[in-house]
Amino acid sequence: MSGKTNYKAAWIFLLTIALTVFAMVATPVWLIQPFAPQTERALQISYFLKTWSPLITLAALLVSITLIIYIWRDSKRWFGKAFTLLPFAVVLVCVWFARQNHFEWMFNPLAQTAFTSVSETDFVADDDMVLAVKINGEAVAYPIRQMAYHHVVQDVVGGTPITATY
């Protein structure tokens, strides 16, 4: 193989890596959206990708660095070298994002829960749906309207710490 062919192959491989890791970290974001229907298959795919993306993106970063060194060494023009920064930036962002839990960004836990009776509240109507929990004789209810936004509440019910989700 000639040097020019290797140079082109390195570029193709670098761009393929950048697109692959981008797809790997973007797919769970696209499949698991708030208030959108989700299938069992979509959840399986998302879980698989979220599980493996930290390791795969790190390996992709190492291979990308090797390819960029090769491209920089063989490139004779400055813009050929500078252009490698674009796919490298994509890979770097994906390496970082693969280690984040973006679901926590979307679903903010209800920060301060407080016990009160329905008659003392102005935000719960008599016909509102609630998520009810009863443990050790103590019962609490979380309005579905609030749970639909926050999706998660951490509380103590009947002396037992709980995390209720919706």
Residue, then its C-alpha position, 0 to 999 in steps of 0.5 A: m500500500s502506498g503512503k497516500t492510500n494509508y493516509k486516506a484509510a486513516w482519515i476514513f477510519l478516524l471519521t468512522i470512529a467519530l461517527t460510531v461513538f457519536a451514534m453510541v452515546a446519542t442513541p440512548v438519548w434519542l430512544i429514552q425521551p421524557f413523555a415519549p412511549q418506550t418499547e422494551r427493545a429500545l430500553q434493552i438497546s439503551y441499557f446495552l449502549k450505556t453499559w458499554s459506551p464508557l469502555i468503547t469510547l475510551a478505546a476509540l479515544l486511544v485509537s483516534i490519538t494514534l490515527i491523528i498522530y499518523i495523519w499529522r506526521d504524514s500531512k503536508r498542509w496545515f489544514g489537513k492537520a487542523f481538520t483532525l481536531l473536528p473528529f477528535a473533538v467529537v470523540l472527546v465529547c463522547v468519551w465525557f458524555a458516556r460517563q454522564n447520567h443524562f437521565e438525571w439532567m432530564f428528571n430532577p428529583l423532588a427536592q423537599t417533600a413535606f407531609t400535609s393533608v389534602s385539605e391544607t394544600d392548594f395544588v392537589a384537587d380531590d379528583d387528582m391522581v396520586l401515587a400512594v405508598k403505605i409502609n408500617g402503617e404510614a401512608v403518603a401520596y405524591p400527585i401524579r402531575q408533580m411526579a410526571y415532571h420530577h419522575v422521582v422522589q426520595d422520602v422516608v415512609g414508616g421509618t423506611p427510606i424509599t425512592a418512588t418513581y413514575 
